[in-house]
Amino acid sequence: MNIETYQERIGCPLLRERVTSAAQAAELIRDGMTVGMSGFTRAGDVKMVPAALAERARREPLKITLLTGASLGNDTDRLLTEAGALARRMPFQVDPVLRAAINRGEVMYIDQHLSETVEVLRAGHMKPVDIAVIEAVCILESGAIVPTTSVGNSASFAILADKVIVEINLAQSRALEGLHDIWIPKKRPMREPIPLMSAEGRVGTLAIDIPPEKIAAIVITDQPDSTSAILPSDAETAAIAGHLVRFFENEIEAGRLTRSLLPLQAGIGTIANAVMAGFCDSPFEHLTMYSEVLQDSTFDLFDAGKLDFASGSSITLSPQKSAQVFGDFGRYKERLVLRPQEVSNHPEVIRRLGIIAINTALEADIYGNVNSTHVAGTHMMNGIGGSGDFARNAYLSIFATKSTAKDGRVSSIVPMVPHVDHTEHDVDIIVTEQGLADLRALAPRERAEAIIANCVAAPYQDMLRAYVREAQERGGHTPHVLEKAFAWHERYRRTGSMLENES
Amino acid sequence: MNIETYQERIGCPLLRERVTSAAQAAELIRDGMTVGMSGFTRAGDVKMVPAALAERARREPLKITLLTGASLGNDTDRLLTEAGALARRMPFQVDPVLRAAINRGEVMYIDQHLSETVEVLRAGHMKPVDIAVIEAVCILESGAIVPTTSVGNSASFAILADKVIVEINLAQSRALEGLHDIWIPKKRPMREPIPLMSAEGRVGTLAIDIPPEKIAAIVITDQPDSTSAILPSDAETAAIAGHLVRFFENEIEAGRLTRSLLPLQAGIGTIANAVMAGFCDSPFEHLTMYSEVLQDSTFDLFDAGKLDFASGSSITLSPQKSAQVFGDFGRYKERLVLRPQEVSNHPEVIRRLGIIAINTALEADIYGNVNSTHVAGTHMMNGIGGSGDFARNAYLSIFATKSTAKDGRVSSIVPMVPHVDHTEHDVDIIVTEQGLADLRALAPRERAEAIIANCVAAPYQDMLRAYVREAQERGGHTPHVLEKAFAWHERYRRTGSMLENES
């Protein structure tokens, strides 16, 4: 490692003597502590200290409460879980090993709306953050920390913690400096409006301002971010994108939107990414994004000349896209900003700007309630993430899913979802490869009709119609046959298929 | 009726010739129209035109879409339902006859977050309002309309409609003039921050500014508002209030709140009213309210010297309290403001001010999901109202309910709610007469433990523990036994009791 290089990245001379090994820095973290780490959708997470911490936890009793922005890369959640170091974890995760521990009840997982974690901390509704561990491009002369490919909750963790460990990552380009806009709300009741009035607005500082004496240790690394594991578009995701493009064309035709639509948000993952990429071949222009994670599709849209500006809280790319974008970052930088997730996901800003929110459903029911998180209503997949922040406050809340899973043995549209993340009030559009159901201003019985007619794969359509008929005979605003509401899930559990004749 | 009196209430001379009968005014409303009427929790609703409309609908084909602020008084919903005049109804209702028609699927009811109705209209997500019918104290010289005991959606209905009918109500005191603060957001993407920074702030105008030529008819009435049907406190509501007072004393002790707490919101109805009245005998002082409906308890708190200021969207009182308050309104007026429900319930303001939200649950489940609306998951009671606007964005979201209903044959805490209005993410505290479960920063399995230990009536506690044991054997982050999740509701349907030995 080039000593010159990392010293240039510590602008505050006092702090240069705080450089130490990851193992030494990790010693600052003690059993029972609450630790706030940088990292949002694998981007900008700390790499060295958590690995050293996991190493230590294999030798001595050490259990922490771990808070992050969202998901981590570099197998951090796996390493900490396997070392038995996680007592509690929030607000989001995607790791299979951690997921299994959560579902066994071994790690207490608090799945949160991503805009709310630091609000809960600031209000004292949970134990305070003892120590923050933040990845940085560099530290400025003032001691201010320049984050890397995500902001997430890093700024508030650093502000609220007693001590801060900084990981300076030489693999993160200095070109990232200037990308961030750090704005932190005051404690209530002194809170003021967020002055942000457009996706491209800048209202904060370029770095995280904290007293330099709080920086207790600095660790140097050159380990790159984990890349995203997004799948390529397929016929079904292309069909979903096509339905949405046609829907928006109609909205423009009706005079409700212009060709630049309104600022777009897209959830994490393959489907939302494919939908956004589908806009490359669309009549829309001068688009903007006000989202949380900027994925490959954001840069596809830039390259297609469709997108004017993108605001997010992190940048998470596939290996190829990552090489392209960070290899020529100057080409994009002026059209990008990364914000704290409290701002990127803030109800106030989302409602003000009028976001078009596109998120992914695990399953939806005939009335439009959405399950984003719990397989069979019980087993956590990842977490609600920011979908609730956006869906509740959006101009238009869209949920996309393929109509079936498991080679058709599971329908993504069911009589009743066994776990509700988004109630029918927060779901305007459901779209599958089959078609699009426009649920705006419809009553529940009408919503059921629209969803069944447009979104459901053939073998399940008749089954749902039969359910609705029986339910309506019993009556009610939202008719159900409670003792049969979960029969499909129960059948899948017993036979491996929701279909009636497969057992 | 005194001709002098009503003419004094029409400041714009041009408009005096628009005074007509209710029947004549109602002729402006035609079959198929969308009509926006004033009225929020029975307060400030129009009385004459809807009755004339119902009368007409008995003689000729006439079906409308009716939008209001919230519930209406004066049997308007019953009269219109019985006359077959309601095709569609939103966003809230409480009438037994309308409720039955909704549950038979005869009236299409769109149950909405109360902050969102005019947002949906403004965005063009539903058919526009053809005509607004608004109760007024008076019309100013400019043609601006001074609303009465509620603002609700009146201002936006009047602004968005092609024509406006005004009902001037001589039974509403002119002392109400000056009470209102009308602030309307701009259409997106030109939307600006709501400049409101405290419950007592004033940011708008005193009346609803519209071009006077839009006022197509004026009807005069002297029919008073319907009063509230709130029940008196009983031992159980007093116990609920007691648990909450002790909880807040502990929060003050812990340094998280001061004796003036944070602005309070209380939902509609007996339990929330009783909880607020319970604060009259508390150590708290200089309280403020930022709520939607101001009920008897608001004025009890004023009279007890506990409350400094109350912001709402309507005032709905019992007959006795109404006589006292409106008989001496000057005593309270400077400490009150009524706002559009879009502002009183706005996520932006609720999150900024840090509201303590106290709402009523129909039932809650062991993980803290709340059903506020659907009896047995199917039959609409009233509607979600503003509870979601507040619960999602509150500093602290509290749901109160008695632990049982129907003489103990129904438990208000169940394994799984068959309809979710508020997900576990939006529920911090559940309180019954049994006790209070503090769910902050708890994982689902911990939430279940806290709720069962604190909130559940004796016979149901063991039943829930048995359910949890069986569910945990199956595993999962949020353990359930899907085929038994609604067994209690099913048993009640069959036997009239959720208890196991009653059949």
Interface residues (C-beta under 8 A of the other chain):
Chain A: R88 M90 I102 N103 R104 G105 M108 Y109 I110 D111 Q112 H113 E116 E119 V120 A123 G124 H125 M126 K127 R188 P189 R191 E192 P193 I194 P195 M197 S198 A254 G255 R256 L262 P263 H346 P347 E348 R351 R352 L353 G354 N369 H374 A376 G377 T378 H379 M380 I384 G388 R392 N393 Y395 L396 M416 P418 H419 V420 D421 T423 H425 D428 R440 A441 L442 A443 R445 E446 A471 Q472 R474 G475 G476 H477 T478 P479 H480 L482 E483 A485 F486 H489 E490 R493
Chain B: R88 M90 I102 N103 R104 G105 M108 Y109 I110 D111 Q112 H113 E116 E119 V120 A123 G124 H125 M126 K127 R188 P189 R191 E192 P193 I194 P195 M197 S198 A254 G255 R256 L262 P263 H346 P347 E348 R351 R352 L353 G354 N369 H374 A376 G377 T378 H379 M380 I384 G388 R392 N393 Y395 L396 M416 P418 H419 V420 D421 T423 H425 D428 R440 A441 L442 A443 R445 E446 A471 Q472 R474 G475 G476 H477 T478 P479 H480 L482 E483 A485 F486 H489 E490 R493
